[in-house]
Amino acid sequence: MAWTRFGKKKDIPGGLWIKCESCGTMLFRKEFEAKHRVCGSCGYHFTLPGRDRIALTVDEGSFEEFYVDLYAEDRLGFVDREPYGEKLEKTQEKTGEKDAAIVGTCTIKGFDAVIAVMNFKFMGGSMGVVVGEKIARAAELAMEKGYPLLIFSCSGGARMHEGPLSLMQMAKTCATISRLGAAGGFSICVMAHPTTGGVTASFASVCDVLLAEPGALIGFAGPRVISTTIKKELPKGFQRAEFLLEKGQIDRLVPRDKMRDELARLVAYATGADAPAAYGGSKNGEEKAAASSTEEAAEVANVGQAKPKATGKRAKKREQA
């Protein structure tokens, strides 16, 4: 404790430190936020709020939000500890959002895209009628404009407060993304921690490319539920992104600080852009791409070729040896 010489305790602002959920290290909040909510000790990726995710991913000032007038209703009269309608109102006031999905158009390093981001702060990012409708409309918007569709999933699954109405969103979102693919569209889903339940079992798993952040929990039912049901100990790292990558469920692990670059590259390739554009389109990017292409070409050309014989002093030394 810090004390003054008069015996009074100094006023220290609260919330300056945060404890890592993985390694237990105490992190200085300012540095923690500067690293986009990633632990500097073990690399654990904390959940990132939806608006922060958009700011980190898209070009500054390029995001234009769509479908802001959609909001959920308590059609079933669901009551848990409190009526669902009251819970919705409180959550909307607390988060400033109408529901758990944010959809719009943007550019990423100059490439046009439709982006849909799930906000875990809004009732655990659960998928109700509004979320399902926004994801479906995002796919339709991508078809209309001819843009790639980027989805960031971060959800506990279907929203139980809306019962079967929430489960219907699984079929609707899958069908719409399927239509996008049939029309020649391109879609990417980034699975953040956590991606579980009906979201994993629907649109999060049916996009053309599946990326994931390191350590993300991805699955249908949780590990504890599965272990209790089958009465067996689960493999180490079960349902974590690394485990799923090994089993072929996802295509690539991408750390948060490299996600923007990776998305730009994938969108560039999908839209037929030149290779330099995939590195940012700058002069330095062109040089980097050219150097990379030259190195790869040299490696391919040298495959199967014998190494040239040494001459001069080196040759004599080898003969003597």
C-alpha positions in Angstrom: 0.0 0.0 0.0 1.2 3.5 -0.8 0.9 5.9 2.1 1.6 9.6 2.5 3.8 10.8 5.4 0.6 12.0 7.1 -0.8 8.4 7.2 -3.5 8.8 4.6 -3.7 6.3 1.7 -3.2 7.8 -1.7 -6.1 7.7 -4.1 -5.1 5.2 -6.9 -7.5 4.9 -9.9 -9.1 1.5 -10.3 -9.0 -0.6 -13.4 -5.4 0.1 -14.2 -4.5 -3.6 -14.3 -6.1 -6.6 -15.8 -5.3 -10.3 -15.1 -4.7 -12.6 -18.1 -7.3 -15.4 -18.2 -4.8 -17.8 -19.5 -1.4 -17.3 -17.7 -2.5 -15.2 -14.8 0.0 -12.3 -15.6 -1.1 -8.9 -14.4 -1.3 -6.6 -17.5 -1.1 -2.8 -17.5 -4.4 -1.9 -19.1 -3.1 0.9 -21.3 -0.5 -1.4 -22.9 -3.0 -4.2 -23.1 -5.4 -2.1 -25.1 -2.5 -0.8 -27.3 -1.8 -4.5 -28.2 -5.5 -4.9 -29.2 -6.4 -6.9 -26.1 -3.7 -9.6 -26.5 -1.6 -10.7 -23.6 2.0 -9.7 -24.0 3.2 -12.6 -21.9 1.4 -15.7 -23.4 -0.3 -14.3 -26.5 -3.8 -15.0 -25.3 -6.4 -13.2 -27.4 -9.2 -11.6 -25.3 -12.6 -11.0 -26.8 -12.6 -7.8 -28.8 -15.8 -5.6 -28.9 -17.5 -5.3 -32.2 -16.8 -1.6 -32.9 -13.1 -2.1 -31.9 -12.9 -5.0 -34.3 -14.1 -2.9 -37.2 -11.7 0.0 -36.4 -8.8 -2.5 -36.3 -9.7 -4.1 -39.6 -11.1 -1.6 -42.1 -9.5 1.5 -43.7 -10.1 4.6 -41.6 -13.4 6.3 -42.5 -14.4 3.7 -45.0 -17.0 1.8 -42.9 -20.7 2.5 -43.8 -23.2 0.8 -41.6 -26.3 -0.9 -43.0 -29.6 -2.2 -41.4 -29.3 -0.1 -38.3 -33.1 0.0 -37.9 -33.4 -3.7 -37.2 -34.2 -4.6 -33.5 -35.4 -7.7 -31.7 -38.8 -8.2 -30.1 -40.0 -10.6 -27.4 -42.4 -12.6 -29.6 -42.6 -15.6 -27.3 -43.1 -13.6 -24.0 -40.0 -15.4 -22.6 -39.3 -14.9 -18.9 -36.1 -16.1 -17.2 -34.9 -14.1 -14.2 -36.6 -11.2 -15.9 -38.7 -10.7 -19.0 -36.7 -10.9 -22.3 -38.1 -7.6 -23.4 -36.7 -5.8 -20.3 -33.3 -7.6 -20.7 -33.1 -6.4 -24.3 -33.7 -2.8 -23.3 -31.1 -2.9 -20.6 -28.5 -4.4 -22.9 -29.3 -1.9 -25.6 -28.8 1.0 -23.1 -25.6 -0.5 -21.7 -23.9 -1.3 -25.1 -25.4 1.4 -27.3 -26.2 -1.3 -29.9 -29.6 -2.6 -31.0 -28.4 -6.2 -31.3 -25.3 -8.5 -31.5 -24.3 -8.0 -35.2 -22.9 -5.0 -37.0 -23.0 -5.0 -40.8 -21.8 -2.6 -43.5 -19.5 -2.0 -46.4 -15.8 -1.0 -46.1 -12.5 -1.1 -47.7 -9.5 -3.0 -46.5 -6.2 -1.7 -47.9 -8.3 -0.3 -50.7 -10.2 -3.4 -51.5 -14.0 -3.2 -51.3 -15.8 -5.7 -49.0 -19.0 -6.3 -47.0 -18.2 -6.9 -43.4 -20.4 -8.5 -40.6 -19.1 -8.4 -37.0 -20.6 -10.1 -34.0 -20.4 -8.2 -30.7 -20.0 -10.5 -27.7 -20.9 -7.7 -25.3 -24.5 -7.9 -26.5 -25.9 -11.0 -24.7 -22.8 -13.0 -25.5 -23.1 -12.4 -29.2 -26.1 -14.8 -29.3 -27.9 -15.3 -32.6 -31.5 -14.3 -32.7 -33.8 -13.2 -35.5 -32.0 -9.9 -36.0 -28.5 -11.4 -36.1 -29.7 -14.0 -38.6 -31.4 -11.4 -40.7 -28.3 -9.2 -40.8 -26.0 -12.0 -41.8 -28.4 -13.0 -44.6 -28.7 -9.4 -45.8 -24.9 -9.0 -45.7 -24.6 -12.0 -48.0 -27.3 -10.5 -50.3 -25.5 -7.2 -50.2 -22.2 -8.9 -51.2 -24.1 -10.5 -54.2 -25.6 -7.2 -55.2 -22.4 -5.2 -55.1 -20.0 -8.0 -56.2 -17.9 -7.6 -53.0 -16.3 -10.3 -50.9 -18.1 -11.1 -47.6 -16.1 -11.0 -44.4 -17.7 -12.3 -41.2 -16.2 -12.2 -37.7 -18.0 -14.7 -35.5 -17.8 -14.4 -31.8 -20.9 -16.0 -30.1 -22.2 -18.4 -27.6 -24.7 -19.7 -30.1 -28.4 -19.4 -30.8 -30.3 -17.1 -28.5 -32.5 -19.3 -26.2 -34.8 -16.4 -25.4 -36.2 -16.6 -29.0 -36.6 -20.4 -29.0 -37.2 -22.0 -32.4 -37.2 -18.6 -34.1 -33.4 -18.4 -33.4 -32.8 -21.9 -34.6 -34.4 -21.0 -38.0 -31.6 -18.5 -38.5 -29.2 -21.4 -39.0 -30.9 -22.6 -42.2 -31.5 -19.0 -43.4 -27.9 -17.9 -43.1 -26.5 -21.1 -44.6 -28.9 -20.9 -47.6 -28.0 -17.3 -48.3 -24.2 -17.8 -48.1 -24.7 -20.9 -50.4 -26.5 -18.6 -52.9 -23.6 -16.2 -52.7 -21.1 -19.0 -53.5 -23.3 -20.2 -56.4 -23.3 -16.7 -57.8 -19.5 -16.7 -57.9 -19.1 -14.7 -54.7 -16.3 -15.2 -52.1 -16.7 -15.4 -48.3 -14.3 -15.5 -45.4 -15.2 -16.3 -41.8 -12.9 -15.4 -38.9 -13.6 -17.4 -35.8 -12.8 -15.5 -32.7 -13.0 -16.6 -29.1 -15.6 -18.0 -28.5 -17.5 -19.4 -31.5 -19.9 -22.0 -30.3 -23.4 -23.5 -30.6 -25.7 -22.7 -33.5 -23.3 -20.1 -35.0 -20.5 -22.7 -35.4 -23.1 -25.2 -36.8 -24.3 -22.7 -39.4 -22.8 -19.7 -41.2 -19.5 -19.6 -39.4 -18.5 -23.0 -40.9 -19.8 -22.7 -44.5 -17.7 -19.8 -45.9 -15.1 -20.4 -48.6 -12.1 -19.7 -46.2 -12.2 -20.3 -42.5 -9.6 -18.4 -40.4 -9.3 -18.4 -36.6 -7.5 -16.4 -33.9 -5.0 -18.4 -31.8 -6.5 -20.1 -28.8 -10.1 -19.5 -29.8 -12.7 -21.9 -28.5 -14.6 -23.3 -31.5 -17.3 -26.0 -31.2 -20.9 -26.9 -30.8 -21.4 -28.0 -27.2 -18.8 -26.9 -24.7 -15.9 -29.3 -23.6 -17.4 -29.7 -20.1 -20.8 -30.7 -21.5 -19.2 -33.2 -23.9 -16.9 -34.7 -21.2 -19.8 -35.1 -18.8 -22.0 -36.7 -21.5 -19.5 -39.3 -22.8 -17.8 -39.7 -19.4 -14.4 -39.6 -20.9 -11.4 -37.3 -20.6 -11.0 -35.1 -23.7 -7.8 -34.7 -25.6 -5.5 -31.8 -24.7 -6.5 -28.6 -26.4 -9.8 -30.1 -27.5 -12.0 -27.6 -29.5 -9.2 -25.0 -29.5 -8.3 -23.4 -32.8 -4.9 -25.2 -32.9 -6.6 -28.6 -32.4 -9.1 -27.8 -35.2 -6.4 -26.7 -37.6 -4.6 -30.0 -37.1 -7.9 -31.9 -37.8 -8.6 -29.8 -40.9 -11.7 -28.0 -39.6 -10.2 -24.5 -40.3 -7.7 -23.3 -42.9 -5.3 -21.0 -41.0 -4.5 -19.5 -37.7 -3.9 -15.7 -37.9 -2.8 -13.6 -34.9 -4.9 -10.4 -34.4 -2.1 -8.0 -35.3 -1.7 -9.7 -38.7 -5.4 -10.3 -39.5 -5.9 -7.1 -41.6 -2.9 -8.0 -43.8 -4.1 -11.6 -44.3 -7.6 -10.5 -45.2 -6.3 -8.0 -47.7 -4.2 -10.7 -49.4 -7.1 -13.1 -49.5 -9.5 -10.5 -50.9 -6.8 -9.4 -53.5 -6.4 -13.0 -54.7 -10.1 -13.6 -54.8 -10.8 -10.5 -56.8 -7.9 -11.2 -59.3 -5.8 -8.2 -58.2 -2.1 -8.1 -58.9 0.2 -9.7 -56.4 1.8 -6.3 -55.3 -1.7 -5.2 -54.2 -1.9 -8.1 -51.8 1.0 -6.6 -49.9 -0.7 -3.2 -49.6 -0.3 -1.8 -53.0 2.6 0.5 -52.0 6.0 0.8 -53.6 7.6 -1.1 -50.8 4.9 -3.8 -51.1 5.7 -4.1 -54.8 9.4 -4.6 -54.1 8.6 -7.1 -51.4 6.3 -9.1 -53.7 8.7 -8.9 -56.6 11.6 -10.1 -54.3 9.4 -12.9 -53.0 8.4 -14.0 -56.5 12.1 -14.0 -57.6 13.2 -16.1 -54.7 10.3 -18.6 -55.3 11.2 -18.8 -59.0 14.9 -19.4 -58.2 14.0 -22.2 -55.8 11.7 -23.9 -58.3 14.4 -23.6 -61.0 17.0 -25.2 -58.8 14.9 -28.2 -57.8 16.5 -31.3 -59.2 19.6 -29.6 -60.6 23.0 -30.6 -59.6 25.1 -28.1 -57.7 28.0 -26.6 -59.8 31.4 -28.0 -59.2 33.7 -25.9 -57.1 36.8 -24.5 -58.7 40.1 -23.0 -57.5 41.3 -23.3 -54.0 38.1 -24.9 -52.7 38.3 -27.7 -55.3 41.9 -28.5 -54.4 41.1 -28.6 -50.7 38.2 -31.1 -51.4 40.5 -33.3 -53.5 43.1 -33.3 -50.8 40.5 -34.2 -48.2 
